[in-house]
């Protein structure tokens, strides 16, 4: 398998977003994991709940530095792990991190736009037992399209997992506004009605969706299952 295989991206908007992400993370990627661990709550819970079957395949959409892929692969030695990201800069970190891990031989990465990707061409793996997004939907323009595309890659009996910023409903208004302003500086935008949208996308495909909040709505954890 070629860990550097190109995945087809959307012609203009995909290229624009790729350029933006490369610009943002060209240097930030070196400090990303150290700084983000303090406020990206729920990532380890998502990884713990993936529980892929023996011999299963897991895909992370928007794999970033590869932090989640490596942790998940080390926790699940019987599964193979794949990641795509639109940022070539982030993939440099992901590949380096995988190479240093004892699970590196089971981790494969490729560049791709979350809104339109084909892992059958990239990895010769058309569907996965588990697919997940970890704090990436809040940075993807047209995030609903990304979820739909990911659902196309969920195998029968498989599931899609999401953790991302919520609407912070239980927070005081001033704190909520301050947090949103701060996040916007990193091109992060919590999605309004994410749980309802995920439910609608699941229902439209005859799938089951379960969502729960963390820390007063600071984050949302969701799972969409295909029977």
N, C-alpha and C positions, 0 to 999 in steps of 0.2 A: 504494500500500500504506500502511496506517495503522500507524505504528510504535508506537502506543499502544493497539492493540486488546486487549481483555480476553480472556483464555483462561479457560475454565471451571476452577475449582479445587474440590477436595474440600470439602464444606460446613463441617466443624468442624475437623478436624485440619489441613487446608490453611490455614484462616484463622488458627489458632493459630500455625502455623509461620511464616506470613507476618508476623504481629505480632512474633514473636520476632526474626526476621531484620531487620525494619525497626528494631526497638529496638537491636539489636546494631550495625547499620551506619549508623545515622543520622549519626553523627559519624566512625566508623571509616573509612567509605568514602573520606574525604578523604586518609587516610594509608595506605590498604590496599595499594596497589601498591608504595609505597616500602618498607614493612615486610615484605611477603610475599615479595619477590624473593629474600630470603636463605634461605628454607627450602621453597619450593614447587618442588622440583627436578623436572625432566622436562617442564615445561610447554612449553618451546621445542622440545624434542625431539618432543613430540606434534604441535605446529604444523608443524614441518618435515616430518613423516611423513604429514600429511594428504594432500598432493598431489592435490587435487581435479581432475577433468577440466575442460577448457576449457568454459565455459558451465555448470559444475556449481553445485550449491547445497549449502551447508554450514550445519549447525545446531549451536550450542552450548547445552547444557542446563545452566542455572545459570551464566549469562554474567557475573554480578557486575558489576564496573566496566567491562566491555567491553575490558579490556586484551588478552585473547587474540583476540577478534574483530577488533580493529583490526590487530594484528600479522599475523594470518592473512590478512586481506583485502589488506593491503599487499604481502604475499609472493605472493599469487595474484590478480593483477589481472583474470583471466578468469573469476572465479567470484563468486557472490553469497553473502552471509553473513547469517545470522539468529541471534538469541539470545533465549532466554526466561529469566526469573528471577522468583522468588516475592516478591522485595523491591522495592517501589517506590523505596525509597531508593537501592539499588544501580543501578536502571535510570536514575535521574537522572544518575549518573556515567557510565554506559555511553553514554547519548545525547549527553552533553556531549563525551565523548572521541571518539565517532564523528563528531560535527559538526566537530571540530578536525582530523580526519584527511583526507588526500587521498583516502582510500577510503570516506569517509562516505556517498557516494551509493549504495554497494553493501552497506550494513549496515542491517538492519532488526531492531527489538527489540519485544518484547511481554511482558506480565506473565503468568505461568503457574506452576502447580504441576508440578514435574518428574514426579510420580507419575501425573498424569492431564492430558494436554494434547492439543490438536488443532490442529496447525499448518495444516491445511486450512482451518479457519475463521479462524484468526488471520492467516495470510499468503497464503492461497490456494495453499499449497505442501504437499501431503500427505506427500511423501517426499523424502529428501535423499540426495545421493551420499556425504556424510560427516556423521556426527553425533558429537559428542564431549562428554565430561565432564572437567573439569579441577579436581581437588580440591574437588568438590562432593558426591560420593556419601558422603563421610565426614561430611557435615552434613545429609543428607536422611533423615528417618525413613522406614522402609520403602524403603530404597534399591534393593532387588531389584525392586520394582514400577516404580521409575523406569527401571531398565535395560530391563525388559520393554517399557515404553511407548516408550522410545527405539528399541528394535529394531523396533517396529511402523512406525517412520518412516524406516527404512533402505531405500533403493531397491535393486532387483536390480543386482548388480554393485557395490554400495556397501559401506560399512563403518562400524562404531561404534568409537570410540577412547576409552580411559579412562586417565587418570593420577591417582593418588591415593596417600595414605599406605598403606604396607604394614604388616606385623606386626613388622618390624625384628628378624627372627629371628637375625641374626648379631651383634646388639648385646648388650653385657653386660646382665644382668637389671636392675641398678639404673638404667642409662641408659634402657632401654626403659620402665621404670615412670615415671621422671621425665618423659620426653617425653610419654607418654600423659596424665599428670596435667596437664602444661602445656597440651597441646592441648585437653583437656576444658574448660579455662577459656575457650576460644573456641567451645565447643559443637561441637568436632571430635572424632570418634571413629573411629579406624582400624577398618576392617571385617575381622573374623575370617573367614578362608577366602574372601576376595574372588576370588582367581584360580579356585578350584574352583567357586564360584557362577557366575562368568561363563562358565566352561567348560560347566557344566550347562545354563545358559540358552541358550547357543549350540547345544549338541548337541540340545536339545529342539526347535530350529527348523531343524535340518539345516544349521547354519552352522559356520564354522571359527573357533576361538579360539586366539590366541597371546598368551602373557604372559611378561614378563621383569621381573626385579627391578633396582633401582638402589640403590647405597650400602648393601649388606648388608641389603636388605629395607626400607630406609627408605621407598621408593616402589615402586609397581608400575605398569608400562605394559602395557596390553592392547589388542588389536585383534580385533574380531569381524567377519568378512567374510561377505557374502551373495553366493552365486554367481549 
